[in-house]
Amino acid sequence: MKNVLLITSSPRGEASHSTRVATEFASKIGGQTVLRELWREPLPAIGTDFALGIHTPPEQRTEGQKAAIAVSDALVDELKAADVIVIGAGMINFGLPATLKTWIDYITRSGLTFQYGESGPQGLVTGKKVILVLASGAVYSSGPFQAYNHLEPTLRTNLGFLGMTDVETIWLEGLVYGDEAVAGAVARADVRSQELATSVA
Ligand SMILES: Cc1cc2nc3c(=O)[nH]c(=O)nc-3n(C[C@H](O)[C@H](O)[C@H](O)COP(=O)(O)O)c2cc1C
């Protein structure tokens, strides 16, 4: 049985397409799922305690630094325990929801999730399957807004840096263009979700 980490992040909450499709996808795999609802329980943005704490030996950390690093350690453990990571995200101002950016900030840890070796940086979170479920108002797969897509490329860059290179995307796009466009995007996403779930399970 697969261990699944399901991360949902769209600030649109219950109205979110990415949250719904990501949640359904995780249940289709049928593994042991850990749910991290970043939209419902946002992590505190990283601050000086985290940024200075990661470069301070554990025994010399202040109480604030210990608390910030404990949050990060728990998120890293949660990530490493998963075989499959499903991330739902709606595009916000061409990029990630802030809560998801914060999650990336916490899991990107030198010595824990990446390290610098003789041949440069090396990701330490390997052997994972990642499914991105992304939603956007406009269309980014083709047309004039392609270069404005800082959602999927950013996620792939950050996850790839940590060693997660086996990444598939289910994208619901063009959702501002009316009911018909939404229905089409949802139907295509559901088909892709079913196909991927069969290959992952
Ligand atoms: C604050 C905010 C900013 C948004 N910014 C963009 C954007 O830059 N580009 C875009 O195509 N859609 C944008 N949208 C539309 C969302 O991407 C769209 O509603 C999508 O369905 C959100 O994902 P969800 O359905 O999973 O919540 C924005 C929506 C909100 C609420």
The ligand as a Gaussian input file, in Angstrom:
#p B3LYP/6-31G(d) Opt

LIG

0 1
 C       -6.333000      36.219000      -5.602000
 C       -6.434000      35.477000      -6.900000
 C       -5.458000      35.682000      -7.876000
 C       -5.544000      35.001000      -9.098000
 N       -4.562000      35.180000     -10.029000
 C       -4.652000      34.549000     -11.214000
 C       -3.633000      34.693000     -12.203000
 O       -2.640000      35.383000     -12.026000
 N       -3.808000      34.060000     -13.377000
 C       -4.883000      33.248000     -13.631000
 O       -4.947000      32.675000     -14.713000
 N       -5.847000      33.066000     -12.700000
 C       -5.740000      33.697000     -11.504000
 N       -6.713000      33.520000     -10.564000
 C       -7.820000      32.603000     -10.866000
 C       -7.555000      31.239000     -10.250000
 O       -6.350000      30.701000     -10.695000
 C       -8.719000      30.330000     -10.583000
 O       -9.861000      30.790000      -9.858000
 C       -8.450000      28.886000     -10.236000
 O       -9.637000      28.171000     -10.437000
 C       -7.989000      28.779000      -8.798000
 O       -7.749000      27.442000      -8.493000
 P       -8.809000      26.628000      -7.638000
 O      -10.036000      26.415000      -8.483000
 O       -8.111000      25.364000      -7.300000
 O       -9.118000      27.438000      -6.420000
 C       -6.635000      34.155000      -9.341000
 C       -7.603000      33.951000      -8.345000
 C       -7.499000      34.587000      -7.137000
 C       -8.532000      34.333000      -6.071000

